[in-house]
Structures are given as C-alpha cells and as structure tokens.
Amino acid sequence: MASQEEILAFISDNNGAVPYKTIKNKFSPSYNGSSSLSNRLRQLHKKKMVSKVNGAHGEILYFICDLKFFES
C-alpha cells in the first residue's frame, strides 16, 4: 500500500489535483476494497495537506492545499 508521501508526490506530479479514481487505479488497481487508501487520504485531509471537492457525476477530486509541500 502507498505511503502518504507517495500519494502526495503522485498528486503533485499531476499538477496538484487528481480524481480519486486515478489515485485508486495507481495504488490499488486490482483491489476492490480501498479502505487503506481511503484511510491514508483521510489522514492527509486531517493534517490539512490535501483537500477534496465533489465534482460532476459523483467524482471526488483531491488537491494539495499545503503550499509548503511545493517548497524545495
């Protein structure tokens, strides 16, 4: 299962915003249940590193909201 850092890097590499389905396909493509991935995203949300919005057709979009992540 992906670490929080891997998830953040993936979102960052995709211009800072990614649909949940894309994240799921990347980190758990053959696994129907995605509770571990959802838990990781929930933890990142609680830390205010990512946020989410509901898009069209029930799609959920995750984006990085902690701009310190982009400082290198």
MARGUKOL-368268 format. One record per atom (N, C-alpha, C): residue number from 1; residue in one letter; x, y negated, z. Coordinates in Angstrom, 3 decimals, always signed. Example, Ala and Ser with C-alpha at 12.3 -4.5 7.8 and 13.67 -1.06 7.14 Angstrom:
<nodes>
<node resi="1" resn="A" east="+13.190" north="+5.690" up="+7.800"/>
<node resi="1" resn="A" east="+12.300" north="+4.500" up="+7.800"/>
<node resi="1" resn="A" east="+13.200" north="+3.300" up="+7.800"/>
<node resi="2" resn="S" east="+12.850" north="+2.250" up="+7.080"/>
<node resi="2" resn="S" east="+13.670" north="+1.060" up="+7.140"/>
<node resi="2" resn="S" east="+12.900" north="-0.030" up="+7.870"/>
</nodes>
This chain:
<nodes>
<node resi="1" resn="M" east="+0.846" north="+1.184" up="+0.000"/>
<node resi="1" resn="M" east="+0.000" north="+0.000" up="+0.000"/>
<node resi="1" resn="M" east="+0.884" north="-1.237" up="+0.000"/>
<node resi="2" resn="A" east="+0.414" north="-2.268" up="-0.611"/>
<node resi="2" resn="A" east="+1.170" north="-3.509" up="-0.764"/>
<node resi="2" resn="A" east="+1.272" north="-4.271" up="+0.553"/>
<node resi="3" resn="S" east="+2.394" north="-4.926" up="+0.726"/>
<node resi="3" resn="S" east="+2.573" north="-5.779" up="+1.895"/>
<node resi="3" resn="S" east="+1.952" north="-7.151" up="+1.604"/>
<node resi="4" resn="Q" east="+1.811" north="-7.954" up="+2.646"/>
<node resi="4" resn="Q" east="+1.272" north="-9.296" up="+2.464"/>
<node resi="4" resn="Q" east="+2.172" north="-10.126" up="+1.554"/>
<node resi="5" resn="E" east="+3.486" north="-9.939" up="+1.696"/>
<node resi="5" resn="E" east="+4.437" north="-10.685" up="+0.874"/>
<node resi="5" resn="E" east="+4.295" north="-10.316" up="-0.608"/>
<node resi="6" resn="E" east="+4.085" north="-9.034" up="-0.888"/>
<node resi="6" resn="E" east="+3.903" north="-8.601" up="-2.269"/>
<node resi="6" resn="E" east="+2.627" north="-9.189" up="-2.870"/>
<node resi="7" resn="I" east="+1.584" north="-9.232" up="-2.072"/>
<node resi="7" resn="I" east="+0.320" north="-9.806" up="-2.547"/>
<node resi="7" resn="I" east="+0.495" north="-11.294" up="-2.830"/>
<node resi="8" resn="L" east="+1.147" north="-12.016" up="-1.913"/>
<node resi="8" resn="L" east="+1.387" north="-13.440" up="-2.126"/>
<node resi="8" resn="L" east="+2.240" north="-13.681" up="-3.367"/>
<node resi="9" resn="A" east="+3.276" north="-12.872" up="-3.555"/>
<node resi="9" resn="A" east="+4.136" north="-13.020" up="-4.725"/>
<node resi="9" resn="A" east="+3.340" north="-12.771" up="-6.007"/>
<node resi="10" resn="F" east="+2.469" north="-11.770" up="-5.993"/>
<node resi="10" resn="F" east="+1.648" north="-11.466" up="-7.167"/>
<node resi="10" resn="F" east="+0.712" north="-12.629" up="-7.496"/>
<node resi="11" resn="I" east="+0.074" north="-13.188" up="-6.485"/>
<node resi="11" resn="I" east="-0.820" north="-14.329" up="-6.714"/>
<node resi="11" resn="I" east="-0.019" north="-15.514" up="-7.241"/>
<node resi="12" resn="S" east="+1.144" north="-15.754" up="-6.652"/>
<node resi="12" resn="S" east="+2.000" north="-16.851" up="-7.096"/>
<node resi="12" resn="S" east="+2.447" north="-16.677" up="-8.539"/>
<node resi="13" resn="D" east="+2.818" north="-15.465" up="-8.907"/>
<node resi="13" resn="D" east="+3.262" north="-15.184" up="-10.270"/>
<node resi="13" resn="D" east="+2.143" north="-15.359" up="-11.295"/>
<node resi="14" resn="N" east="+0.911" north="-15.363" up="-10.832"/>
<node resi="14" resn="N" east="-0.251" north="-15.539" up="-11.711"/>
<node resi="14" resn="N" east="-0.867" north="-16.923" up="-11.526"/>
<node resi="15" resn="N" east="-0.004" north="-17.927" up="-11.449"/>
<node resi="15" resn="N" east="-0.409" north="-19.335" up="-11.351"/>
<node resi="15" resn="N" east="-1.166" north="-19.680" up="-10.074"/>
<node resi="16" resn="G" east="-1.018" north="-18.874" up="-9.036"/>
<node resi="16" resn="G" east="-1.571" north="-19.214" up="-7.734"/>
<node resi="16" resn="G" east="-3.014" north="-18.827" up="-7.496"/>
<node resi="17" resn="A" east="-3.668" north="-18.223" up="-8.489"/>
<node resi="17" resn="A" east="-5.068" north="-17.820" up="-8.318"/>
<node resi="17" resn="A" east="-5.338" north="-16.547" up="-9.116"/>
<node resi="18" resn="V" east="-5.966" north="-15.560" up="-8.453"/>
<node resi="18" resn="V" east="-6.200" north="-14.263" up="-9.083"/>
<node resi="18" resn="V" east="-7.545" north="-13.697" up="-8.619"/>
<node resi="19" resn="P" east="-8.323" north="-13.118" up="-9.535"/>
<node resi="19" resn="P" east="-9.557" north="-12.435" up="-9.129"/>
<node resi="19" resn="P" east="-9.227" north="-11.182" up="-8.299"/>
<node resi="20" resn="Y" east="-10.099" north="-10.850" up="-7.374"/>
<node resi="20" resn="Y" east="-9.894" north="-9.679" up="-6.523"/>
<node resi="20" resn="Y" east="-9.708" north="-8.414" up="-7.354"/>
<node resi="21" resn="K" east="-10.484" north="-8.283" up="-8.415"/>
<node resi="21" resn="K" east="-10.406" north="-7.085" up="-9.252"/>
<node resi="21" resn="K" east="-8.996" north="-6.902" up="-9.833"/>
<node resi="22" resn="T" east="-8.345" north="-7.986" up="-10.208"/>
<node resi="22" resn="T" east="-6.980" north="-7.919" up="-10.736"/>
<node resi="22" resn="T" east="-6.003" north="-7.488" up="-9.655"/>
<node resi="23" resn="I" east="-6.176" north="-8.014" up="-8.453"/>
<node resi="23" resn="I" east="-5.314" north="-7.612" up="-7.331"/>
<node resi="23" resn="I" east="-5.516" north="-6.131" up="-7.041"/>
<node resi="24" resn="K" east="-6.767" north="-5.696" up="-7.010"/>
<node resi="24" resn="K" east="-7.067" north="-4.286" up="-6.740"/>
<node resi="24" resn="K" east="-6.471" north="-3.378" up="-7.818"/>
<node resi="25" resn="N" east="-6.583" north="-3.779" up="-9.076"/>
<node resi="25" resn="N" east="-6.033" north="-2.971" up="-10.167"/>
<node resi="25" resn="N" east="-4.517" north="-2.872" up="-10.082"/>
<node resi="26" resn="K" east="-3.878" north="-3.908" up="-9.590"/>
<node resi="26" resn="K" east="-2.421" north="-3.914" up="-9.468"/>
<node resi="26" resn="K" east="-1.943" north="-3.023" up="-8.318"/>
<node resi="27" resn="F" east="-2.593" north="-3.123" up="-7.165"/>
<node resi="27" resn="F" east="-2.073" north="-2.476" up="-5.967"/>
<node resi="27" resn="F" east="-2.762" north="-1.175" up="-5.574"/>
<node resi="28" resn="S" east="-3.946" north="-0.921" up="-6.082"/>
<node resi="28" resn="S" east="-4.606" north="+0.356" up="-5.785"/>
<node resi="28" resn="S" east="-5.521" north="+0.753" up="-6.942"/>
<node resi="29" resn="P" east="-4.935" north="+1.001" up="-8.121"/>
<node resi="29" resn="P" east="-5.761" north="+1.248" up="-9.310"/>
<node resi="29" resn="P" east="-6.550" north="+2.554" up="-9.293"/>
<node resi="30" resn="S" east="-6.042" north="+3.589" up="-8.637"/>
<node resi="30" resn="S" east="-6.723" north="+4.884" up="-8.691"/>
<node resi="30" resn="S" east="-7.460" north="+5.212" up="-7.401"/>
<node resi="31" resn="Y" east="-7.586" north="+4.229" up="-6.521"/>
<node resi="31" resn="Y" east="-8.201" north="+4.465" up="-5.226"/>
<node resi="31" resn="Y" east="-9.482" north="+3.663" up="-5.134"/>
<node resi="32" resn="N" east="-10.613" north="+4.348" up="-4.984"/>
<node resi="32" resn="N" east="-11.905" north="+3.657" up="-4.930"/>
<node resi="32" resn="N" east="-12.045" north="+2.771" up="-3.703"/>
<node resi="33" resn="G" east="-11.730" north="+3.296" up="-2.541"/>
<node resi="33" resn="G" east="-11.810" north="+2.504" up="-1.328"/>
<node resi="33" resn="G" east="-10.636" north="+1.565" up="-1.251"/>
<node resi="34" resn="S" east="-10.868" north="+0.338" up="-0.894"/>
<node resi="34" resn="S" east="-9.782" north="-0.634" up="-0.861"/>
<node resi="34" resn="S" east="-9.725" north="-1.339" up="+0.485"/>
<node resi="35" resn="S" east="-10.007" north="-0.602" up="+1.552"/>
<node resi="35" resn="S" east="-10.067" north="-1.228" up="+2.866"/>
<node resi="35" resn="S" east="-8.714" north="-1.773" up="+3.311"/>
<node resi="36" resn="S" east="-7.620" north="-1.076" up="+3.009"/>
<node resi="36" resn="S" east="-6.296" north="-1.569" up="+3.393"/>
<node resi="36" resn="S" east="-5.970" north="-2.864" up="+2.660"/>
<node resi="37" resn="L" east="-6.258" north="-2.901" up="+1.379"/>
<node resi="37" resn="L" east="-6.029" north="-4.111" up="+0.598"/>
<node resi="37" resn="L" east="-6.913" north="-5.254" up="+1.105"/>
<node resi="38" resn="S" east="-8.154" north="-4.944" up="+1.381"/>
<node resi="38" resn="S" east="-9.074" north="-5.958" up="+1.912"/>
<node resi="38" resn="S" east="-8.596" north="-6.471" up="+3.262"/>
<node resi="39" resn="N" east="-8.070" north="-5.576" up="+4.097"/>
<node resi="39" resn="N" east="-7.541" north="-5.991" up="+5.395"/>
<node resi="39" resn="N" east="-6.353" north="-6.926" up="+5.236"/>
<node resi="40" resn="R" east="-5.466" north="-6.614" up="+4.294"/>
<node resi="40" resn="R" east="-4.305" north="-7.479" up="+4.047"/>
<node resi="40" resn="R" east="-4.760" north="-8.867" up="+3.589"/>
<node resi="41" resn="L" east="-5.717" north="-8.898" up="+2.675"/>
<node resi="41" resn="L" east="-6.227" north="-10.182" up="+2.198"/>
<node resi="41" resn="L" east="-6.938" north="-10.945" up="+3.310"/>
<node resi="42" resn="R" east="-7.666" north="-10.231" up="+4.146"/>
<node resi="42" resn="R" east="-8.346" north="-10.869" up="+5.279"/>
<node resi="42" resn="R" east="-7.327" north="-11.469" up="+6.248"/>
<node resi="43" resn="Q" east="-6.223" north="-10.744" up="+6.496"/>
<node resi="43" resn="Q" east="-5.168" north="-11.263" up="+7.375"/>
<node resi="43" resn="Q" east="-4.539" north="-12.523" up="+6.791"/>
<node resi="44" resn="L" east="-4.288" north="-12.516" up="+5.490"/>
<node resi="44" resn="L" east="-3.733" north="-13.703" up="+4.839"/>
<node resi="44" resn="L" east="-4.714" north="-14.870" up="+4.914"/>
<node resi="45" resn="H" east="-5.993" north="-14.566" up="+4.809"/>
<node resi="45" resn="H" east="-7.022" north="-15.610" up="+4.907"/>
<node resi="45" resn="H" east="-7.045" north="-16.195" up="+6.318"/>
<node resi="46" resn="K" east="-6.953" north="-15.340" up="+7.332"/>
<node resi="46" resn="K" east="-6.937" north="-15.815" up="+8.721"/>
<node resi="46" resn="K" east="-5.720" north="-16.678" up="+9.013"/>
<node resi="47" resn="K" east="-4.593" north="-16.357" up="+8.365"/>
<node resi="47" resn="K" east="-3.371" north="-17.141" up="+8.535"/>
<node resi="47" resn="K" east="-3.402" north="-18.424" up="+7.707"/>
<node resi="48" resn="K" east="-4.485" north="-18.613" up="+6.957"/>
<node resi="48" resn="K" east="-4.682" north="-19.772" up="+6.091"/>
<node resi="48" resn="K" east="-3.603" north="-19.866" up="+5.005"/>
<node resi="49" resn="M" east="-3.134" north="-18.714" up="+4.554"/>
<node resi="49" resn="M" east="-2.173" north="-18.678" up="+3.457"/>
<node resi="49" resn="M" east="-2.895" north="-18.571" up="+2.124"/>
<node resi="50" resn="V" east="-4.044" north="-17.887" up="+2.125"/>
<node resi="50" resn="V" east="-4.880" north="-17.806" up="+0.930"/>
<node resi="50" resn="V" east="-6.302" north="-18.194" up="+1.307"/>
<node resi="51" resn="S" east="-7.041" north="-18.564" up="+0.304"/>
<node resi="51" resn="S" east="-8.457" north="-18.831" up="+0.486"/>
<node resi="51" resn="S" east="-9.178" north="-18.117" up="-0.644"/>
<node resi="52" resn="K" east="-10.486" north="-18.050" up="-0.536"/>
<node resi="52" resn="K" east="-11.249" north="-17.376" up="-1.575"/>
<node resi="52" resn="K" east="-12.510" north="-18.149" up="-1.875"/>
<node resi="53" resn="V" east="-12.954" north="-18.013" up="-3.107"/>
<node resi="53" resn="V" east="-14.217" north="-18.601" up="-3.537"/>
<node resi="53" resn="V" east="-14.985" north="-17.543" up="-4.314"/>
<node resi="54" resn="N" east="-16.279" north="-17.634" up="-4.262"/>
<node resi="54" resn="N" east="-17.124" north="-16.737" up="-5.049"/>
<node resi="54" resn="N" east="-17.327" north="-17.358" up="-6.419"/>
<node resi="55" resn="G" east="-17.016" north="-16.581" up="-7.430"/>
<node resi="55" resn="G" east="-17.154" north="-17.058" up="-8.798"/>
<node resi="55" resn="G" east="-18.409" north="-16.511" up="-9.453"/>
<node resi="56" resn="A" east="-18.433" north="-16.656" up="-10.751"/>
<node resi="56" resn="A" east="-19.569" north="-16.175" up="-11.537"/>
<node resi="56" resn="A" east="-19.661" north="-14.661" up="-11.482"/>
<node resi="57" resn="H" east="-20.857" north="-14.153" up="-11.542"/>
<node resi="57" resn="H" east="-21.128" north="-12.711" up="-11.602"/>
<node resi="57" resn="H" east="-20.573" north="-11.961" up="-10.385"/>
<node resi="58" resn="G" east="-20.560" north="-12.605" up="-9.227"/>
<node resi="58" resn="G" east="-20.126" north="-11.952" up="-8.001"/>
<node resi="58" resn="G" east="-18.629" north="-11.742" up="-7.880"/>
<node resi="59" resn="E" east="-17.859" north="-12.340" up="-8.767"/>
<node resi="59" resn="E" east="-16.407" north="-12.190" up="-8.722"/>
<node resi="59" resn="E" east="-15.833" north="-13.049" up="-7.596"/>
<node resi="60" resn="I" east="-14.809" north="-12.535" up="-6.928"/>
<node resi="60" resn="I" east="-14.137" north="-13.262" up="-5.857"/>
<node resi="60" resn="I" east="-12.757" north="-13.652" up="-6.351"/>
<node resi="61" resn="L" east="-12.427" north="-14.933" up="-6.222"/>
<node resi="61" resn="L" east="-11.145" north="-15.446" up="-6.663"/>
<node resi="61" resn="L" east="-10.324" north="-15.830" up="-5.431"/>
<node resi="62" resn="Y" east="-9.116" north="-15.268" up="-5.330"/>
<node resi="62" resn="Y" east="-8.204" north="-15.604" up="-4.243"/>
<node resi="62" resn="Y" east="-7.152" north="-16.569" up="-4.766"/>
<node resi="63" resn="F" east="-6.824" north="-17.579" up="-3.957"/>
<node resi="63" resn="F" east="-5.792" north="-18.523" up="-4.365"/>
<node resi="63" resn="F" east="-4.950" north="-18.922" up="-3.162"/>
<node resi="64" resn="I" east="-3.711" north="-19.285" up="-3.439"/>
<node resi="64" resn="I" east="-2.790" north="-19.692" up="-2.379"/>
<node resi="64" resn="I" east="-3.130" north="-21.114" up="-1.974"/>
<node resi="65" resn="C" east="-3.316" north="-21.331" up="-0.685"/>
<node resi="65" resn="C" east="-3.645" north="-22.674" up="-0.218"/>
<node resi="65" resn="C" east="-2.548" north="-23.242" up="+0.685"/>
<node resi="66" resn="D" east="-1.561" north="-22.431" up="+1.042"/>
<node resi="66" resn="D" east="-0.441" north="-22.914" up="+1.841"/>
<node resi="66" resn="D" east="+0.677" north="-23.317" up="+0.888"/>
<node resi="67" resn="L" east="+0.820" north="-24.608" up="+0.644"/>
<node resi="67" resn="L" east="+1.782" north="-25.081" up="-0.335"/>
<node resi="67" resn="L" east="+3.225" north="-24.858" up="+0.098"/>
<node resi="68" resn="K" east="+3.458" north="-24.593" up="+1.378"/>
<node resi="68" resn="K" east="+4.807" north="-24.276" up="+1.848"/>
<node resi="68" resn="K" east="+5.325" north="-23.006" up="+1.199"/>
<node resi="69" resn="F" east="+4.425" north="-22.146" up="+0.763"/>
<node resi="69" resn="F" east="+4.824" north="-20.898" up="+0.105"/>
<node resi="69" resn="F" east="+5.606" north="-21.179" up="-1.176"/>
<node resi="70" resn="F" east="+5.301" north="-22.292" up="-1.844"/>
<node resi="70" resn="F" east="+5.946" north="-22.619" up="-3.114"/>
<node resi="70" resn="F" east="+7.281" north="-23.317" up="-2.945"/>
<node resi="71" resn="E" east="+7.590" north="-23.768" up="-1.725"/>
<node resi="71" resn="E" east="+8.884" north="-24.418" up="-1.490"/>
<node resi="71" resn="E" east="+9.974" north="-23.367" up="-1.465"/>
<node resi="72" resn="S" east="+11.016" north="-23.619" up="-2.207"/>
<node resi="72" resn="S" east="+12.130" north="-22.664" up="-2.234"/>
<node resi="72" resn="S" east="+13.435" north="-23.359" up="-1.938"/>
</nodes>
